[in-house]
Amino acid sequence: MIKYNKKNINCNCNRCSCGLCCTEINNLSVKKGEEEILKDINLNVNCGELMAIIGQNGAGKSTLLKVIIGEDSYSGNLYFTDGDKKLSRKPIIGYVPQKLDFDYSSPISVLDFFCAIHSNRPSYLHHSEEVKDKCIQSLIKVNGEGLINKKLGVLSGGELQRVLLALALEPTPDILLLDEPISGIDQNGLKMFYNIVSDLRRNYDLSIILVSHDFNLVAKYADCAVFLNNKTIECIGTPKEVFEDEKVIDVFGLEWNTFIDKRRKGVEENVTLV
């Protein structure tokens, strides 16, 4: 088990091709009114790395993502640095939320939705070829080009999340934030979604931060896991190291060996954190 020290995760600059090498969070705290949401968060996220954030509901996982996006104010420091540990350009950040709230009876198509976000023209007007091409190219990245003319309201949960992922990839981000993006997705859709995420990480050298309640996903896809509890980081390491931590076992009641035994025996149901 690794107790957290921000020097535990070092930037491997030899594999970094995007120019944005590391996201550094130092002594970060968040308050809303008198309520403290996060305190003393220290974290480094490297290019090409998938970091999973786990913790109980209300632990501050989504708040941490909102800080990185710029939606929530904070105290402390948030830096984006290059391989020489110098301040980098402002990063491009892609974000996939848990779900999209919209009127399912609306006639808006995937192309309409994409154009409304990426152009200044009303979606009911003729779509420019440039924006349409961007939409197609983004959907190709997520194996979703066949969805372009479908209505949003008829998409399955997995299809809708792939559309949201495609939107988050235009333009190609330096950092991709996934906030429990698989709610309501069946097993086939879930497998496809995370295989796509893995391909994107390899092909584009993305930093990916995943908030998840699913042990299976964390164990299979994450390079490291971060356990948020009592408003701060209580441990960080490989998924195995974090799942073996006594604090994690106390909270979730699941030891790594028990979890692995279930996977080896072919247990298909997801092991979720609640």
N, C-alpha and C positions, 0 to 999 in steps of 0.2 A: 504494500500500500504506500502511496506517495502522499505525504502531506503537502499542501500547496506552497510552492515557492515560485515566484514568477520567473526564476531562472531555470526551472525544470524543463520548459519548452524552448528550445533554441531554434532560431531561424536557419534553415538550410538554404542558403542563398544560391548554391550551385544549381538548384533545380528551378529557381524562380525566373520566369520569363516575362512577367507582366509589369515589372517595375515597382509594384507595391508589395513589399516583402513581409510585412508584419503589422498586425493590429495590436497595439499595446494599450491596455487599460490599467491605470495606476491609481490606487486608493479612491476608487469611484464609489460614491454614495448617492442615493436618491431619496428625497423626501417629498411627500405630497401632503401639504398642510403640516400638521404635527406628526404625521405617521411616517416612520422610516421604512422604506420598501427594500432598499439594498444598502449595505454598508461595507466599506473596505474591500472592494472587489479589485483583485489584481489578476490580470489574465493576458496572455499572449496568444494570438492566433496566426499561424503561418500560412503562406501561400501553399496550395496543394493539400491542405489539411482539412479533414472533416472532424469538427469538434461537436460532441453531443452534450447538451445541457439537460440534466435530469433533476428532479426534485418534486415535492408534493405541490398540489394546487396552491397558488398563493405565495410560492417561494420567491417570485420575482423574475422568473425566466423570461416571460414576454416583455417585462419592463426593461430588462437588459438589452433585448433586441431593439426596443424603441429608442433607447439611448443611442445605440450605434446608428440607427436611421436618422436620428436628430429630432425625434418627436417629443422626447421627454428631457427636461433639464436635469442637471446633475452637478455634483461637486467632485473634484478630483481631475484626472487627466485622461484624455482619450487621444492617442496618437496613431497616425498611419505612417510607417517608416519604410525606407528602402533597405537594400542590403548593407549599406554603410551606416545604418541606424540614424540616418538623417531624415528629417521630415519630408514626406512624399507629397505628391499632388493629392488633392481631394479625391477619394476613391469613388468609383461607381458602385453603388450598392443595389443589389436585387433583393426583393422581398416577396415571399410567398406566405400568405396568412393561413390561418386554420380553415377559414371558409370565406365565401363571398356572399354577402347579403344582397339580394336583388329580387325583383319581381319575376317569378318563374313564368308568368304568362306573357312577359314582354316579347315582342317579335325580334329583338336585337340578336344579330348573329355574332359569331366569333370574330369575323372580320370587322363588323360594325364596332364591336367592343374595343378591339385593338386600335382601330382608326380613331375612335373617340379619345383614347389615351395618348396616342402618339402623333396627333395632328391638331391643328387649330380649327379645322373645319367641323361643322356639325355632322354627326354620324349618318344622318339621313341624306346628305348630299353625296355626289359621286366621289368614290374613293380614288385618290391619286395612285398611279401605278407604283410610285416610289414607296408609299406607305404599305400598299398591298404586297409588294415584294418583300418588305421587311417582315410583314406578318407571316408570309409563307416560309421565309428562311428561319424565323424563330420557331415556327411550328415543326419544321423539319428536324430541328435539334431535339425535339421531344417526341418524335414519331407521331406527330399530330397533324400533318398537312391535310389529312382527309377530313378534319374537323372545321375547316375554314368557313364553310357556308352553313354549318349547323347552328340552330338556335341555342342560346345559352341554356334555356329552360329545359331542353331535352337531353342535355349531356349527363352522362353518369358521373358519379363522384370522382372517379379516377380521371375521366376525360376533362372535367372542369379543372382539376388540380394541374393537369398537364398544360392546359391553356394558361393558367395563372403562372406556371413555371416559365412558359414561353414568353409571357409579358415581362417577367423578371429578368429575362436574358437579352432584352433589347433596350439599350445597348448591352453588349457583353460586360457583365459586372466584374469587379475585382473581388467583391465579397458577396456571397449569396446567403441570405438568412431564411431559414425554413422554420416557421412557427407551428409545430404540430400539423404538418400539411397533409396527413393521411387520414384524418377523421372521416368516417363514413365510406372509406374505400374498401372494396372487396380484396381478397387475397391476390387475385391476378393483377388487379390495378395497382395494388401496393407494391408487388414485386417489380412491375414495369416501371413505376415511378422511381424507385430507388436504384434500379439498374441504370436508368437514364441519368440520375444524379451522379452516380459513380463514373459514368462515361464523361459527363461534363467536367468533373473534377480532373480527370486525366487529360482531357483534350484542351482545357482552358486554364489549368493551373489555378483554380479558384480556391479562395478561402471559404469554407462552408461552415456555418454555425447552425446546428439542428437542435431545436427544442423537441423532445420526444418523451412520451410516457411508455414507450415500447422497448423492453429489454432486448428482444430479438433484433430489432433494427439497430440499436446501439452496438450490440455485440458484433453484428455482421459488417456494419459499414463504417463505424467511427474509428478514427485513429486514437482519440482520447475522449474521456468522459469527465464532466465536471458536475459535482454534486452540490447543488445550492440548497442550503438549509439554514434556518435561523437568520435569514436575510444576508447570508454571506457564503463564500465558498468554504466548504468543510473538508473536501478532498478532491484531488484531481489525479488522473493517471490513465493507463489503458482501461478499457472496460472491465477487464478481469480484475485489475487492481482496485478499481472503484467498487465493483460489486462485492469484493471481499472485505471492504472496509466495515468495521463494526458499526459505525454510525448509519451506513446505508442498510445494513442487515437489520438494525434496530427499527429503522423507519419502514422498510418494505418487507422484512421477513423473508428474504430470499438470498441464499448463499450462492456463490458462483458455481460450486461443485454440483449443487442440486439443479441449478439452471442448465448446466452443460449436460448433465445426465438426461434431462428431459429432451434436450435437442438431439442427443445421440440416439435416443429411443424412438425418434421420429414423431415426437409430440408436435402437432401442427398448430395448436392454438397459441395465440400470442401471449407473452407474459408481459402484462402491463403494470405500470406504476400508477397508483391511484391516490 
